[in-house]
Amino acid sequence: MVGIWVLALIVSIALASSLGGEYSQDFSLPGTESQTAYDLLTDKFPQASGDTLDVVFEAEQGVEDPEVQGTVEAALAEIEKVDHVESVVSPYTELGGQQISQSAPIAYATVQFENLGGEIPLEEINEMKKIVAGAEIEGLNFELGGGLVAFSEFEEPAGAEGIGLLFAMFILLVTFGSVLAMGLPIMTALFGIGIGLSLVFLSANFLSVPEFTPQLASMIGIGVGIDYALFIVTRYRQLLHAGHDPEESAIAAIMTSGRAVLFAGTVVVISFLGILLMGFSFVEGVAVGGAAAVLVTMVASVTLLPAVLGFVGGNIDRFKLKWFHRSETGHETSFWFRWSRYVQRRPWVAALSGLLILVMLSIPFFSLRLGFSDAGAGSTDKTSRRAYDLLSEGFGPGFNGPLLLAVELGEPGDLASLDPVTEALSGTEGVAFVSPPQPNEAGDTAIMTVFPTTSPQDEATNDLVHRLREDVIPPALEGSDTKVYVGGLTAGGLDFAELSGNRLPVLIGVVISLSFLLLVVVFRSILVPLKAAVMNLLSIGAAYGVVVAVFQWGWGAGLIGVETTGPIEAWVPMMLFTILFGLSMDYEIFLLSRVREEYVRTKNNDLSVANGVATTARVITAAAAIMIAIFLSFVFGFEDRSIKLFGLGLAAAIFVDATLVRLVLVPATMELLGDANWWFPKWLARIVPNVNVDVDLDLELLEEIAKESGAEPAPIAGGIE
């Protein structure tokens, strides 16, 4: 088995290296007005369909000073020679006459590219930075602005994955107290990541795979790989410490914890594939890549890991560290057993307190505003932020996110039909300036630019887009065959945010429904799966609330290096739900599978919950600590606001889920429900296949394990110590 996995790793890496596809930048939004505008310009106005950037400059002596003008025009001439540049509109030409500020010594030139940003090498952006850096004279300062420039300034901290792996190794050492035991989960995760990433590269041949997919797949692969192996290895050690031989221990560990891993992994795969329901082509690769990484890791956990355990045998605790090493027996004397009993004695207090905290954390979620932060949220160390500030100072914040109007003329050359549109736009509140229509060579299409008075991320800009589309442009075109579509990056971001918000409930509903049905089959219960789904939603809601409070309201934002508030990135709720629901359900299944196993053996709900918490709490806590450490490295290791937002949301949800939900709400609610936890209608039992996590495991073996590990203390009245 080890040989098969080594061969699979080598072959998959070789295939990915030779046959792997290329990353895609297909951010199409079918059915939206911004996409219609883009398609029209691509077809009829190709020279205006590519991305743009701004060359912004400020001159103390005035931008129209002869020396300044000569220096700027020379620099722009060099920029126009850079590959993929279609044209440069200088403020010193008639076409660019409006690009000189009347209120400050600031002006800008517009660089038009032939292609969209994903097709433009970053080296060309860096070449432009060198050109303007070499052209500066005393009193003259250049800055480059726009989305392409901001993207070129994104830097991933060197060794980010390595730092996360070091955190994981340290926590595993503390958990197991053994170097060899620590290495097994790391090994499983690395095999899963290696093969999973190879599948991601191969899938790029027929799916749209964005550039961040490998990082996401690696993060998830490390997380679930360590989680799954940690759960199985812990159970294996428990059985060994109870006196069983390695073969019997491996069999029992795979039949119990291994089955839990299979079901937990299936839920995560379902969650990732649910992204396909959003209907965005650019996340297809994310869905398949994440699901592939989890699937490979899950299979490795129940095939490769037990094979390696066959070599390890009884030496699992070799190279142990005396400070951390501990026995896996005697759970009835552990802190976690006593904690569960403490919660069970006060179930109403614990349940209501935990619920109140979750609800309070979730309240900010109801103020959620989806969108995209602009360059104004970036660090002032970046040229994109400084260019943003200069444009805001000289022309107003709306010049950082113009609206692009694609015009399909009813009659070729009939620009007069646009006069009512220009007049209506100029008189609209929130519009700072409207450029005259520029026709294409055929005269059947024109382009207009509308500059709002507010910044791209401002809610007022979103309102303006809606007013233009619904209230301003249609009346101005009444009786005309001319059609006008509001597009551009700002409008496209709004369309994506609205589409994402409308489709998110479908994703949540389908994933939860499928997971509920799977858990009904696993645990042969109605209330346990229902409770699991509700609690996972509460923990995710709390994570949404935390990110809204910090990034939208600004509570404590400065503590994590966030300078400005703004909307929540429109892709974050979708990705947060997908990842967090899967990981939360992992912990739920790990805990409840052990509780279910104990209940099948003892038929004592109270004791089963206490033993289940006692035997899994340390594992779940360790797994959660690893994930939180990795996610917090995103918060403090990256400057990018969206990465910080994503990392904080993940860390907050995992913390809440592994502490408040698993250690308070689960034991409290299961105590209140009692044997009703395991109620299963007879008619349903006849049609649902019996594939629960403890099936086929010899109950005599369970009794013997429990007896030898001292995991069944004598209960007193009511089953509560």
C-alpha positions in Angstrom: 0.0 0.0 0.0 2.8 2.4 0.8 4.4 1.5 -2.6 1.1 2.3 -4.4 0.9 5.7 -2.7 4.5 6.6 -3.4 4.0 5.6 -7.1 0.8 7.6 -7.3 2.6 10.7 -5.9 5.4 10.4 -8.4 3.1 9.7 -11.4 0.7 12.5 -10.5 3.5 15.1 -10.1 5.0 14.0 -13.4 1.7 14.2 -15.2 1.0 17.7 -13.8 4.4 18.9 -14.8 4.1 17.7 -18.4 0.3 17.9 -19.0 -0.9 20.6 -16.5 -3.1 23.4 -17.9 -2.8 27.1 -17.4 -4.6 29.3 -14.9 -7.6 31.1 -16.1 -8.8 34.7 -15.6 -12.4 34.1 -16.8 -14.4 36.4 -14.6 -17.5 36.4 -16.8 -20.9 37.2 -15.3 -23.5 35.9 -17.8 -26.8 37.6 -17.8 -25.6 40.8 -16.2 -25.6 44.3 -17.8 -21.9 44.8 -17.1 -21.1 41.5 -19.0 -23.3 42.7 -21.9 -21.4 45.9 -22.0 -18.1 44.1 -22.0 -19.2 41.7 -24.7 -20.4 44.6 -26.9 -17.1 46.5 -26.5 -15.0 43.4 -27.1 -16.9 42.7 -30.4 -17.4 46.3 -31.7 -14.8 48.3 -29.8 -11.9 46.0 -29.1 -9.4 48.8 -28.5 -11.4 49.9 -25.5 -12.3 46.4 -24.0 -9.0 45.8 -22.3 -7.9 46.9 -18.8 -6.5 50.4 -18.0 -4.2 52.0 -15.5 -3.6 55.6 -14.6 -0.3 57.4 -14.6 -1.0 60.1 -12.0 1.5 62.9 -11.4 1.8 66.0 -9.2 4.1 68.9 -9.8 4.8 71.7 -7.4 5.6 74.1 -10.2 2.3 73.2 -12.0 1.6 70.3 -14.4 1.6 72.7 -17.4 5.2 73.9 -16.7 7.2 73.3 -19.9 9.9 71.1 -18.2 7.2 69.1 -16.4 5.2 68.6 -19.7 8.3 67.5 -21.6 9.3 65.0 -18.9 5.8 63.6 -18.7 5.4 63.3 -22.5 8.7 61.5 -22.8 7.8 59.0 -20.1 4.3 58.4 -21.7 6.0 57.8 -25.1 8.2 55.1 -23.5 5.1 53.5 -21.8 3.3 53.4 -25.1 6.1 51.2 -26.5 5.5 48.5 -23.7 4.0 45.3 -25.0 0.2 44.9 -24.8 -0.4 48.7 -24.6 -3.1 49.8 -27.1 -2.8 53.5 -26.5 -2.0 56.3 -24.0 -4.3 59.3 -23.6 -2.1 62.2 -22.4 -3.6 65.1 -20.5 -1.8 67.4 -22.9 -3.9 66.3 -25.9 -7.4 67.5 -26.9 -8.8 64.1 -26.0 -7.3 64.2 -22.5 -8.1 67.8 -21.8 -10.3 67.0 -18.8 -7.4 65.1 -17.2 -5.8 68.1 -15.7 -7.2 69.2 -12.3 -8.5 72.7 -11.9 -8.1 72.7 -8.2 -4.7 71.2 -7.6 -1.4 70.7 -9.5 -2.4 67.1 -10.4 -3.0 65.4 -13.7 -3.2 61.9 -15.1 -2.8 59.9 -18.3 -4.8 56.8 -19.1 -3.0 53.7 -20.4 -5.3 51.4 -22.4 -4.2 47.7 -22.8 -5.2 45.4 -25.6 -6.2 42.6 -23.1 -7.7 42.1 -19.7 -5.5 42.1 -16.7 -5.1 38.3 -16.5 -3.4 38.2 -19.9 -0.9 41.0 -19.1 2.4 39.9 -17.5 3.2 41.7 -14.3 6.7 42.3 -15.7 5.1 44.9 -18.0 3.6 46.8 -15.0 7.0 46.7 -13.3 8.6 48.1 -16.5 6.2 51.1 -16.4 7.2 51.7 -12.7 10.8 51.8 -13.7 10.0 54.2 -16.6 8.3 56.8 -14.3 10.8 56.3 -11.6 13.6 57.3 -14.0 11.6 60.3 -15.3 11.1 62.2 -12.0 12.6 65.6 -11.7 12.6 68.0 -8.7 9.0 68.9 -7.8 7.5 66.2 -10.0 6.1 63.0 -8.5 4.6 60.0 -10.4 2.3 57.3 -9.1 0.6 54.4 -10.9 -3.0 53.5 -10.1 -5.6 51.0 -11.0 -6.5 47.4 -10.3 -3.6 46.0 -12.3 -1.1 48.0 -10.3 -2.7 47.0 -7.0 -2.6 43.3 -8.1 1.1 43.7 -9.1 1.9 44.9 -5.5 0.4 41.9 -3.8 3.1 39.9 -2.1 2.7 36.6 -0.4 5.0 36.4 2.7 7.8 34.0 1.9 7.3 30.6 3.5 3.7 31.2 4.6 2.8 27.5 4.2 6.0 26.5 6.0 5.1 28.7 9.0 1.7 27.1 9.2 3.3 23.6 9.0 5.7 24.5 11.8 2.8 25.6 14.0 1.0 22.3 13.2 4.1 20.2 14.1 4.5 22.0 17.5 0.8 21.5 18.4 1.0 17.9 17.4 4.1 17.5 19.6 2.2 18.9 22.5 -0.8 16.7 21.8 1.1 13.4 21.4 4.3 14.0 23.2 6.0 11.9 20.5 8.0 12.8 17.4 6.9 9.7 15.6 3.2 10.1 16.4 3.5 13.8 15.3 5.0 12.8 12.0 2.1 10.6 10.9 -0.5 13.3 10.4 2.1 15.5 8.7 3.0 12.7 6.3 -0.7 12.0 5.4 -1.3 15.7 4.8 1.7 16.0 2.5 0.8 13.0 0.4 -2.8 14.3 0.1 -1.6 17.8 -0.9 1.0 16.5 -3.4 -1.5 14.4 -5.3 -4.4 16.9 -4.8 -2.4 19.8 -6.3 -1.4 17.7 -9.2 -5.1 17.0 -9.9 -5.7 20.8 -9.7 -3.1 21.5 -12.4 -4.5 18.7 -14.6 -8.0 20.0 -14.2 -6.9 23.4 -15.5 -7.0 21.8 -19.0 -10.8 21.7 -19.0 -11.9 23.9 -16.1 -11.4 27.6 -15.2 -8.8 27.5 -12.4 -7.9 30.8 -10.9 -4.3 31.5 -9.7 -5.2 31.2 -6.0 -6.6 27.7 -6.2 -3.3 25.9 -5.3 -3.0 28.0 -2.1 -6.6 27.3 -1.1 -6.2 23.6 -1.9 -3.0 23.4 0.1 -4.5 25.2 3.1 -7.5 22.8 3.1 -5.4 19.8 2.4 -3.1 20.6 5.4 -6.1 21.2 7.6 -8.2 18.1 6.9 -5.2 15.9 6.4 -3.9 16.6 9.9 -7.4 16.5 11.3 -8.2 13.1 9.9 -4.9 11.5 10.7 -4.9 13.0 14.2 -8.3 11.5 14.9 -7.2 8.0 13.7 -3.8 8.1 15.4 -5.3 9.2 18.7 -7.7 6.3 18.6 -4.9 3.9 17.7 -2.8 5.1 20.7 -5.8 4.7 23.0 -6.2 1.1 21.9 -2.5 0.4 22.3 -2.4 1.9 25.7 -5.4 -0.2 26.7 -3.3 -3.3 26.0 -4.4 -4.4 22.5 -1.9 -5.5 19.9 -1.1 -3.2 16.9 -3.2 -5.2 14.4 -6.3 -5.2 16.6 -5.8 -1.5 17.4 -5.5 -0.6 13.7 -8.6 -2.5 12.8 -10.7 -1.0 15.6 -9.3 2.5 14.9 -10.2 2.4 11.2 -13.6 0.8 11.8 -14.6 3.6 14.2 -12.5 6.7 13.6 -11.8 5.8 10.0 -15.4 5.5 9.2 -16.0 8.9 10.9 -13.3 10.3 8.6 -15.0 8.9 5.5 -18.3 10.5 6.4 -16.7 13.8 7.5 -14.7 14.0 4.3 -17.7 13.3 2.2 -19.5 16.3 3.8 -16.5 18.5 3.0 -16.5 17.3 -0.6 -20.2 18.0 -0.9 -19.6 21.5 0.6 -16.9 22.3 -2.0 -18.8 21.0 -4.9 -21.8 23.1 -3.8 -19.8 26.1 -5.1 -20.7 24.9 -8.6 -24.3 25.9 -7.7 -23.2 29.6 -7.7 -22.9 29.5 -11.5 -19.7 31.4 -11.7 -17.2 29.8 -14.2 -14.2 31.3 -12.4 -14.9 29.2 -9.3 -15.3 25.9 -11.0 -11.6 25.1 -10.5 -11.8 26.2 -6.8 -14.7 23.8 -6.2 -13.1 20.8 -8.0 -9.6 21.6 -6.7 -10.8 21.8 -3.0 -12.9 18.7 -3.3 -10.0 16.8 -5.0 -7.6 17.7 -2.2 -10.0 16.6 0.5 -10.9 13.4 -1.3 -7.3 12.4 -1.8 -6.5 13.2 1.8 -9.5 11.3 3.1 -8.5 8.2 1.1 -4.9 8.5 2.3 -6.1 8.6 5.9 -7.9 5.2 5.7 -5.4 3.4 3.4 -1.9 4.9 3.6 -2.0 5.8 7.3 -3.0 2.3 8.5 -0.4 0.8 6.2 2.3 3.0 7.8 0.9 2.0 11.2 1.7 -1.5 10.2 5.3 -0.5 10.1 5.2 1.5 13.2 3.4 -1.1 15.3 3.9 -0.6 19.0 6.6 2.0 18.5 4.1 4.8 18.1 5.5 6.6 21.2 9.1 6.4 20.2 11.2 9.6 20.5 8.7 10.8 23.1 9.1 14.2 24.9 8.6 13.7 28.7 7.1 17.1 29.2 4.2 16.5 26.8 3.8 12.8 26.7 0.7 11.4 28.3 -1.3 8.2 28.3 -4.6 7.9 26.3 -6.3 5.9 29.1 -8.2 6.9 32.2 -10.5 9.5 30.5 -12.8 9.5 33.5 -10.2 11.4 35.4 -9.5 14.0 32.7 -10.4 17.6 32.7 -12.6 17.2 29.7 -14.7 14.5 31.4 -15.2 16.7 34.5 -16.0 19.6 32.2 -18.7 17.7 30.4 -20.2 16.6 33.7 -20.2 20.2 34.9 -22.1 21.3 31.8 -24.5 18.4 32.1 -25.4 19.4 35.7 -26.4 22.9 34.4 -27.7 22.2 30.9 -30.2 25.1 30.6 -27.7 27.7 31.9 -25.0 26.4 29.5 -27.3 26.1 26.5 -28.9 29.5 26.9 -25.5 31.2 27.7 -23.8 29.7 24.6 -26.8 30.5 22.4 -26.8 34.1 23.6 -23.1 34.6 22.9 -23.6 33.1 19.4 -26.6 35.3 18.7 -24.7 38.4 19.9 -21.7 37.6 17.7 -24.1 37.1 14.7 -26.0 40.4 15.0 -23.6 42.5 12.9 -24.2 40.0 10.1 -27.6 41.6 9.4 -25.7 44.8 8.4 -23.6 42.9 5.8 -22.9 44.9 2.7 -21.2 43.0 -0.1 -18.9 44.7 -2.6 -15.2 45.2 -3.3 -12.8 47.4 -1.4 -10.9 49.8 -3.6 -7.3 51.0 -3.5 -8.2 53.4 -0.8 -8.1 50.5 1.6 -4.5 49.7 0.8 -1.3 50.8 2.5 0.1 54.2 1.8 3.4 52.4 1.1 1.9 51.3 -2.2 1.9 53.4 -5.3 -1.7 52.3 -6.1 -2.9 53.8 -2.8 -0.9 57.1 -3.3 -2.3 57.4 -6.9 -5.8 56.9 -5.5 -5.2 59.7 -3.0 -3.9 62.0 -5.6 -6.9 61.4 -7.9 -9.3 61.9 -5.0 -7.6 65.2 -4.2 -7.5 66.5 -7.7 -10.7 65.2 -9.2 -12.8 63.6 -6.5 -12.9 60.0 -5.3 -15.2 58.9 -8.1 -12.4 59.2 -10.7 -10.9 56.1 -9.1 -13.8 54.0 -10.4 -15.4 55.4 -13.6 -18.5 53.8 -15.1 -18.1 52.6 -18.7 -21.2 53.1 -20.9 -21.3 50.8 -23.9 -23.6 52.3 -26.5 -25.2 50.3 -29.4 -26.4 53.0 -31.8 -29.8 52.5 -33.5 -28.4 54.1 -36.7 -24.7 54.1 -37.5 -23.2 57.5 -36.8 -26.3 58.8 -35.0 -24.4 60.3 -32.0 -27.2 62.9 -31.8 -29.5 60.3 -30.2 -27.2 60.4 -27.2 -27.6 64.1 -26.5 -30.6 63.4 -24.2 -28.6 60.7 -22.4 -25.6 63.1 -21.9 -27.9 65.8 -20.6 -29.7 63.4 -18.2 -26.5 62.0 -16.9 -24.9 65.4 -16.4 -27.9 66.5 -14.3 -28.0 63.3 -12.1 -27.0 63.7 -8.5 -23.8 61.8 -7.8 -22.3 62.3 -11.3 -19.2 64.5 -11.4 -18.5 64.4 -15.1 -19.6 62.7 -18.3 -17.3 62.4 -21.3 -18.6 63.0 -24.8 -19.4 59.7 -26.7 -16.5 58.3 -28.7 -17.6 56.2 -31.7 -15.8 53.2 -33.2 -14.6 53.1 -36.8 -17.8 51.5 -38.1 -19.9 54.1 -36.3 -22.3 51.6 -34.9 -21.0 51.6 -31.3 -19.8 54.3 -29.0 -18.3 54.5 -25.5 -19.0 57.1 -22.8 -17.4 57.4 -19.4 -19.3 58.6 -16.3 -17.3 59.7 -13.2 -19.2 59.4 -9.9 -18.7 61.9 -7.1 -18.1 59.0 -4.6 -15.5 56.3 -4.4 -15.9 52.8 -6.0 -16.5 51.1 -2.6 -19.0 53.7 -1.4 -22.6 52.5 -1.1 -23.7 55.8 -2.8 -21.9 54.6 -6.0 -23.9 51.4 -6.0 -27.1 53.4 -5.7 -25.9 55.6 -8.6 -25.5 52.6 -10.8 -29.0 51.4 -10.0 -30.4 54.9 -10.7 -28.7 55.2 -14.1 -29.9 51.8 -15.2 -33.4 52.1 -13.9 -34.4 55.8 -13.7 -32.0 57.9 -15.8 -31.0 56.2 -19.0 -34.3 54.4 -20.0 -36.4 57.7 -20.1 -33.6 59.5 -22.0 -33.7 56.8 -24.7 -37.5 56.6 -25.0 -38.5 56.4 -28.6 -35.0 55.6 -29.8 -33.5 52.3 -31.0 -30.2 53.2 -29.3 -29.2 51.0 -26.3 -26.9 51.9 -23.5 -25.4 49.4 -21.1 -23.7 50.5 -17.8 -20.5 48.5 -17.3 -16.9 48.8 -16.1 -15.1 47.4 -13.1 -17.2 49.2 -10.6 -20.5 48.1 -12.1 -19.2 44.6 -12.6 -18.3 44.4 -9.0 -21.8 45.5 -8.0 -23.3 42.8 -10.4 -21.1 40.1 -8.9 -22.0 41.1 -5.3 -25.7 41.0 -6.1 -25.5 37.7 -8.0 -23.5 36.2 -5.2 -25.9 37.4 -2.5 -28.9 36.1 -4.4 -27.4 32.6 -5.0 -25.8 32.1 -1.6 -29.0 30.9 0.0 -29.3 28.2 -2.7 -25.7 27.1 -1.9 -26.4 27.0 1.8 -29.8 25.3 1.4 -28.5 22.5 -0.9 -25.3 21.8 1.1 -27.1 21.7 4.4 -29.9 19.5 3.0 -27.5 16.9 1.5 -25.3 16.9 4.7 -28.4 16.5 6.9 -29.5 13.4 4.8 -26.0 12.0 5.1 -25.9 12.4 8.8 -29.3 10.8 9.2 -27.8 7.8 7.5 -24.6 7.9 9.6 -26.2 8.4 13.1 -29.7 6.9 12.4 -31.2 9.9 14.2 -33.3 12.9 13.3 -32.5 15.4 16.1 -28.7 14.9 16.1 -28.2 15.8 12.4 -30.7 18.7 12.7 -28.9 20.0 15.8 -25.5 19.7 14.0 -26.8 21.7 11.0 -28.2 24.5 13.2 -25.1 24.8 15.4 -22.8 24.9 12.4 -24.9 27.7 10.9 -24.7 29.6 14.2 -20.9 29.3 14.3 -20.7 30.5 10.6 -23.1 33.3 11.4 -20.9 34.4 14.3 -17.9 34.4 11.9 -19.8 36.6 9.4 -20.7 38.9 12.4 -17.1 39.2 13.4 -15.8 40.2 10.0 -18.6 42.8 9.6 -17.9 44.3 13.0 -14.2 44.6 12.2 -13.9 45.4 8.5 -17.2 47.1 7.9 -17.8 48.8 11.2 -14.1 49.2 12.1 -14.2 47.7 15.6 -10.6 46.8 16.5 -9.5 47.1 12.8 -6.3 48.9 13.8 -5.2 46.0 15.9 -4.8 43.8 12.8 -3.4 46.6 10.5 -6.6 47.6 8.7 -6.7 51.3 8.1 -10.1 51.9 6.5 -13.5 50.4 6.6 -15.5 49.2 3.6 -17.8 46.5 2.2 -17.2 42.8 2.8 -15.6 41.3 -0.3 -18.4 39.7 -2.3 -16.6 36.3 -2.7 -15.9 35.9 1.0 -19.3 34.7 2.3 -19.4 32.0 -0.4 -15.9 30.7 0.4 -16.3 31.1 4.1 -19.4 29.0 4.2 -18.0 26.3 2.0 -14.8 25.8 4.0 -16.3 26.4 7.5 -19.3 24.2 7.1 -17.1 21.3 6.0 -14.6 21.8 8.8 -17.3 22.4 11.4 -19.0 19.2 10.3 -15.7 17.4 10.7 -15.5 18.2 14.3 -19.2 17.4 14.8 -18.8 14.0 13.3 -15.7 13.2 15.2 -17.4 14.0 18.5 -20.8 12.5 17.7 -19.4 9.3 16.2 -17.7 8.6 19.5 -20.8 9.6 21.5 -22.9 7.3 19.2 -20.4 4.5 19.7 -20.6 4.8 23.5 -24.4 5.0 23.4 -24.6 1.8 21.3 -22.5 0.1 24.0 -24.0 1.5 27.2 -27.5 2.8 26.2 -26.7 5.6 28.7 -27.0 9.0 27.0 -25.5 11.0 29.9 -22.4 8.8 30.2 -22.0 8.5 26.4 -21.9 12.3 26.0 -19.3 12.6 28.8 -17.1 9.9 27.5 -17.5 11.2 23.9 -16.4 14.7 25.0 -13.6 13.3 27.2 -12.1 11.1 24.4 -12.3 13.7 21.6 -12.0 17.1 23.2 -8.2 17.1 23.2 -8.1 15.9 19.6 -10.6 18.5 18.4 -8.9 21.3 20.4 -5.5 20.4 18.9 -7.0 20.2 15.4 -8.7 23.6 15.9 -5.5 25.1 17.3 -3.6 24.1 14.2 -6.3 25.6 11.9 -6.5 28.8 13.9 -2.7 29.3 13.9 -2.7 28.8 10.1 -5.6 31.2 9.5 -4.2 33.9 11.9 -1.0 33.8 9.9 -3.2 35.2 7.0 -4.4 38.0 9.3 -1.0 39.2 10.5 1.2 38.0 7.7 -0.5 39.7 4.8 -1.1 43.4 4.0 -4.0 42.8 1.7 -7.3 43.6 3.3 -9.3 40.8 1.7 -6.8 38.2 2.8 -7.0 39.5 6.4 -10.8 39.4 6.2 -10.8 35.9 5.0 -8.3 34.7 7.6 -10.1 36.4 10.5 -13.4 34.9 9.4 -12.0 31.4 9.3 -10.1 31.7 12.6 -13.1 33.2 14.4 -15.5 30.4 13.2 -13.1 27.6 14.1 -12.5 29.1 17.5 -16.2 29.5 18.3 -17.0 26.0 16.9 -14.3 24.1 18.7 -14.9 25.8 22.1 -18.4 27.2 22.5 -20.3 24.8 20.2 -18.4 21.5 20.8 -17.6 21.9 24.5 -20.7 23.8 25.7 -23.7 23.6 23.4 -23.3 20.0 22.3 -23.1 18.4 25.8 -25.8 20.8 27.1 -28.3 20.2 24.3 -27.7 16.4 24.3 -28.3 16.3 28.0 -31.5 18.2 27.6 -32.7 15.9 24.8 -31.7 12.7 26.5 -32.6 9.5 24.7 -34.6 11.6 22.2 -31.2 12.4 20.6 -31.3 8.9 19.1 -35.0 8.7 18.2 -35.4 7.2 14.8 -38.9 6.3 13.4 -39.2 2.6 12.7 -40.6 3.2 9.2 -37.6 5.3 8.4 -35.2 2.7 9.9 -36.5 0.2 7.4 -35.7 2.3 4.3 -32.5 4.0 5.4 -29.3 1.8 4.9 -27.5 0.9 8.1 -24.0 2.4 7.4 -23.4 4.2 10.7 -19.9 4.7 12.1 -20.1 1.9 14.6 -21.7 -0.9 12.5 -20.0 -4.3 12.4 -17.7 -3.4 15.3 -17.7 -6.2 17.8 -19.5 -4.9 20.9 -17.5 -7.3 23.0 -14.4 -5.6 21.8 -15.8 -2.3 22.7 -16.7 -3.5 26.2 -13.2 -4.9 26.6 -11.6 -1.7 25.4 -13.7 0.4 27.7 -13.0 -1.8 30.7 -9.3 -1.8 30.1 -9.1 1.9 29.5 -11.1 2.7 32.5 -13.5 4.8 30.4 -16.7 3.7 32.1 -17.0 5.0 35.7 -19.9 3.8 37.7 -22.8 6.2 37.2 -24.8 7.5 40.1 -28.4 8.7 40.3 -29.6 10.1 37.0 -26.3 9.1 35.3 -24.6 12.2 36.6 -21.6 12.0 38.8 
